[in-house]
Amino acid sequence: MKPSQPALLEIPEQPLTPKATSPKGPRKFRLVNREQTVIGTIYVEELLPAEHKARAIWELVGRMDLSRFSEALRTTAGDVGRPAWDPHLLVSLWVYAYSEGISSAREIERSMEWEPAMQWLSGLERINHHTLSDFRVEHKAALDELFAELLTILDQAGMVSLEQVMHDGTKIRAQAGADTFRRKESLQEKLQQAREAVKKMGDPTAAAPARDRKQAARERATRERCERLEAAAKELEVLQSEKRKEADKAKARVSEQEPEARLMKHGDHAFSPSYNAQITTEASHKIIVGAHLSQSSSDAKSLQPALDEIKENLGALPKQVVVDGGFTNRDTILHCAEKKIDLVGSLPDPRERSEAAMKAAGIHPDFAPGQFRILDQGAGLECPAGCLLEPLRLTYKRGDLYQQYRAEGVDCQGCDYREQCCPRNAEKGRMVSIRLEEQAEVSAFRKKLETEEYRKIYRRRSEVAEFPNAWLKEKLGLRKFRVRGKEKAGIELLWACLTYNILQWVRLKPAKA
């Protein structure tokens, strides 16, 4: 074991230094002073970065002809009166507002106080919400032309193609409440009360003593209510004329607040006063090429007006249209065949339709027309119970040729399967129609849809047709119209579609566009 090395230097033990302790007292914090006054400088042009969408909206709107919006203005340069707001500004404000999910004129007015894009667009000015609200609904013809002009600009940029378009409908809630719907008796009672209230007020054009603003507002509201009820009564007559059965006419109802709205079922299974927004989208860049409102919850008759709208906006019809089963029917097929348009859709199997009709009539599936056996090349029919049906007549129904057969009433009344086969009017005998020939255009359409090429096209339908519907509702917030009536709601739909197309241009435009 080696000896330890001796210490070179003896160091005495050092006393421990006590740790410093913080003085007792409150902690120091940085406070905010809200009672101070600051004078600042705002350079409006630097409120937004160069790539902000508000700048792109302003630029694109400035390219278009907005003279139609100012035709009704009475103010002119050098004359008395306040100058009007430039349509370039008002259009840009509404487009930017919808792009941010804002559809309220009052909200736009408030946003001009603090929102940088609104401040940049308005140049730190503040526009009254009445001016904004009136501008939105008072220029339908100008807005139609603006929408068509935008499509021309997008077409010139290579972003619109009519080689293939896809069409779909989506239901958007109206302003009216579901509890405002009335039947004829209740509506007539309310209308009579409103007429009497207006009559008591006297002639509005005659000289009258001075009235305060509240009294004038009440009288104006009374007259407007009477006008709405008058319109509701007329709308109810139109709705009743569309019904065939007297029971259905008696059940017809309209809203006393918004007569043109209709109760429609939505995706959440709720029934609400709504309009059916019909939107056509071209497939290359998903640009909306047409939009209009329908009062019907069914899409069956909505494609033909949509095609006419495309022709009006772009001067030509599409070469191919893709729709779902709600639009695919005989009339649509014949119309597209006449216009030389290649229609792609989903046509239900005739057997399924027949089974649905039999179920509605209370007939068991075992006794549907497809279960009857044809004898001697159509000389007769044999029912599943073995009864013979004789030929009755040849008929044409929706362009198809049918052979009708009828059994003897005595045979049906004495049959053990009477309740399953002919639960109604068994004494007349069961009648069955067998289709002999299908209309040529419908038959060709059915065969076309069986090919893999068209099935592949149809599978892409939801990707294109439902994309703008979801965008309008989720991104732009158009789940409920801000305005009342079909015409004004249609104008708001057009504003939303115009905004959607401008945003598509901002997103997809070429670098030098």
Phi, psi and omega in degrees: 000128183282145179288148181289148181285135181290151180292133180282327182213131179274119180251121180289156179296133180266142179288146179290134179272126180293144179292142179290136179251139180288144179294144179287133180165176182291149176287155180265128178230156177270121185261160179255130179253109181264002181258009179270158177247128182239130176259115184241169178242128179246120173262104190304322184295338181263009178292330184237146172291164185296330185266010182294144184293334178297324177293319179294320178297314180300319181294313183292318179298324179293340178284339190265159181279113182251013184297331182296332181290338185254009182297325184276357182289141180257347181280136180226156180298135179085358181252168180287164179107156180284146177289149179273159176288142182294129176304330176303317180290313185295318177297315181297320179297314181293320179296314179296320180299313179297325179294337178262009180077019179257120179237012180254129178295323178295322179293323176297316179301317179293323183294334180294345181280335188221335187281121187303318182294319177295320178295320180294315180298316185272357182062037181068008175277164178236124183257133181297142183294333176296318178299316179295315182295316180296319181297325183296323189252355188261005186227055183297312181298318179294323180291321176301315180293323179296318179297316179294322179294322177297320178298324177296317178298316179294325178295317178295334177275003179077024183253004179231130177222135177260016175297322181210126174234157180230138188237143178204162178239151176217141184269131180239132185292146177268172180288330184295151176269156181294337181275006180263003182277135184227146173276178189301313185297313181294322181293318179296324179295315179293323179295320179296319178296320180293320179297319179295321179295320178292322181295324180292333181286340179086187181285121182290340181274345182283158178295135183221155178297159182300136180237150177283171185295324181295318179295318178297321179293320178296318179293319178298319179296323179295316179294320179295323178295319178297320179295320178295320179292324175298315179295323179295321179296319178293320180294325178294322177297319178296317181294321179291327180294339179278347180269143180268317184272145180296326179297321179290324177296322180291331181274350183298139181222150173225162180277133177285341179269323182219082189301332185280345179287153180231146175289124182227149179272132181256178182297336178271013178069013177267144176261123182221151173300126189208173168234153180261107181278120180258118187233129178250131185234131175282149194276342187287314181232011178059046176268135177285122181252358178188145179204136175205168181254145176237147177271354182264136176287341177274146179266002192302324185251019188262347184285320182299314175299327179294320178294321177297324180292322177298318180298321180289323183283321188241357177077010180205158177267152177289156178278328180220137179234131180245125182223169176266185185296337180294334180262344187274107177210176185300315182298319180295317180299315181292321180296314180293324178295321179294323181273003180062040178254130179281107183267132175237125182203195180237109182261124181293151177293133180303329179294320179297318178295321178294319179296323178295320179294320179295321179296320178295329180273359179080019182266134181292145180303333179292347181241025174290160182306327180293345181271354179274140183263130179280131182251138172049052176054041175099006180289344180187172177234150175240123182282164181303337179272359177094007180276147182266135175248127181271150176299137182251300181197163171262135181223154173251127179230116183052039176088351180260149180266128180237146171252124180262141178233149178221139176270165176285139181298326180296319180295319183289322181293328181267003183278142179289341183256024184301318182292330179276330187263312181220075181293342180242134176056049178295334181294337178275343182092145181290135177244137182229137177250129179246124180284128180263319182223134174262147180304140189302316182296321180290319179296318178294322178296318180297319180292323180298320183290346179280349181279151181293329180301313183284331175295322178295319178297317183293327180295338179274354186303310184296326180299322184265308188290326184269350180298308180295328178300313179294322180296315181299323183277316185276314184276317182267350176074022183273069175261340179213132181291145178275342186244165183254148176094150184296318183296311181292323177296324177295325176295317179296321176300320180293322175300317181294319179292323175299316178298316179302314181294321178296319178294325175296321177295318179298321184282325189248358187298147174297161184299327183260007183289000000 
